[in-house]
Amino acid sequence: MHKTSARLLALLSLLQTHRDWSGEDLAGRLDVTSRTVRRDMDRLRELGYPITTVKGPAGGYRLDAGTHLPPLLFDDDQAVALAVALQTAAAGTAVAEDASRALATLRQVMPPHLRRRIDLLRVTAVQPPAGHHARVETQVLTDLSRVIHAHEELRFDYAPSSGTPADDPRRVQPHHLVTWRRHWYLVAWDLHREDWRTFRVDRIRPRTPTGPRFAPRELPGGEVSTFVTGRFRGHDGTTPDWPCQGEVVLGLPAAEVAPFAQDGIVEELDSRRCRLVLGSWSWTGLAAAIGRFDTDIEVVGPPRLATAFGDLAARYAHAAHSTRAQTDPPRRARNSPPAGPENA
């Protein structure tokens, strides 16, 4: 039984590399027969893994997305990275409570050696001052993301501020979900007022069903960042007018980027990517600030930001090849005799 369980885990690890596998290749990797591979595939399907059969001369298998979340398999480094990300998200983000519960679940099933690594890697994420952060329900973010991508009209109840009665139900065409200074906002065309509006997501309570599909409109100014900064500039007198401002697409969810974007504008693109507009006093400083997110970066513009990334890359590459370890003479081992004719 232990041998079968270990083989199933090895098989699942191979399938999670996001490629098609022929039965013959899998049998060779696992040192079993093709018949055993077929039986193991049936066992994984019984456990809830959506494994499909690939048609072709040799046939094969693929792990697809399913209708529910099956058990997942992570290597040690992936598990540690996931735990650190959850620790970061558990403070000062809209999904803090969900992140804390997920972290507790992950830690509970970790083997002792990984649990010790997590306990040593404690991350302290500084929360915003009281009253500057409103909690947003994850389900509301999910519902808004869905109607935005489906281009469906939305009806919702909206409370203008805490302690005041809700307005009559609003009916809008939702276009963008963004964050600005630790608050989530919905940018939408208000069908009643026939104008663009920004709505605080923590005050939105969506209604069902949603309305008909609509053709997306173009924002005034063309860019989400231009529209949002224009709406908020002057309201509190604190919006900085950075001399260098750039736009990038990051390979991270908006919820993970927003708490650390400072005065930047973060727009959700999908569940794994977001658009970030950020400013700085110099192009090099801006590139360095964006680089700290430690993920894939696609520069949207301007060209000077791409040039700054190239300059930083050259400097970092030079630094990597000019360390003291490569230039300094090796140190003598402790208690070793001094170099001389007989010891040289």
Order of alpha helices (4+ residues) and beta strands (2+ residues): alpha-alpha-alpha-beta-beta-alpha-alpha-alpha-alpha-beta-beta-beta-beta-beta-alpha-beta-alpha-beta-beta-alpha-beta-alpha-alpha
